Amino acid sequence: MARAIKLDTQLAEAVREAHEALIPLVPAGSVGEHLGATADADRLVTHRFEASVSGYRGWEWYVTLGRASRSKVVTVCESGLLPGPDALLSPDWVPWSERMSAAELASAQGEDLPDDAAPESGESVAEAPGEGEAPADQHEEAAAAAVDAADEPAEAPAEPSEVADEDAADDEEREAGDEPSARSPRRRRRRRRS
């Protein structure tokens, strides 16, 4: 059976030393009344003080004091701010993947939402398109058409013989006094190079 830790009398009575250890470290006026002392181990005691810090309701300053065996010198081991039993704490952290609704999770994974997965209460539902806006189906169809167009191979450049035939037709039109038909800039560049 474990031996009960005995509260060191000398360290328990060193309230003034614990309070003075906090003064240079914390904002002025933020150390309140002494709340008590707890034995952590043999010759190791933690003093708690009320914390008067904005935004930290119910929190407490602590100072841990210790001393060597057979020594009368009190040493400050550590100090800090800890939540008390009535402290206002933030909620436990939950990973984003566990906070997401089924609709958000399916959307993030690029999956279609099943028909039976209706949004839960409190979840937003997609609004109907406003005036001048296309319905969501049309946006999806347009996106699918763009993907299909990107998958098709591009037109092959004109063969040199085709360019030469077009150039000959233009020359004939000039000789006849007519204006040549409009040509693309690409064909004009090829004509200059050849």
Secondary structure, DSSP 8 states (H G I E B T S, - for coil): --------HHHHT-HHHHHHHHTTTS-TT-EEEEEEEEEEETTEEEEEEEE--TT-TTEEEEEEEE--TT----EEEEEEEEE-TT---------HHHHS-HHHHHHHTT----TT----TT--------TT---HHHHHHHHHHHHHHHHS-------HHHHHHHHHHHHHHHHTT-------HHHHHHHHH-
